[in-house]
C-alpha cells in the first residue's frame, strides 16, 4: 500500500512540474519497472524511503506555488525527519533538490529555510545515535 501511495505521489510530482501525459507515461513506466516491482511488497525500508522522497519533492513544488508556504515547509520538515529515521538513502539527494530547486529554478537564496530543513535529518540521525547508545551501551 505504501508503494502505491508513493507511485501516486510520483505521478503528482511529475504532473506538477510537467504535463499530465508525461506524468502518466512516467508513472506507468516506473510502476512496471524492476525497481518498483522488486520492493513494492517488501517489508524493508525501501517503500518508506520512496514514499517520503516523493512526498517531499511534491510538497516542495506546492510550497512555492500555493500561499501557505510555512505549513508546507513544516510538512516537508516532518516528512524529512521521518525519512531520516527510516533510511539514510535519500537524505542528501533531498537536500540537494531543495537547495537547487530554490537557487536554479526559483532563483532565490533562502538560507534560513535550508538551515531549518537541514535540521530535520540532523535531528533524526541524532535520535538514532541516542537510541543505539541506549540499546547497545556507550563504548568506553
Secondary structure, DSSP 8 states (H G I E B T S, - for coil): -HHHHHHHHHHHHHHHHS-HHHHHHHHHHHHTSHHHHHHTT-SSSHHHHHHHHHHHHHHHHHHHHSS-HHHHHHHHHHHHHHHHHH-STTHHHHHHHHHHIIIIIS----HHHHHHHHHHHHHHHHHHHHHHHHHH----
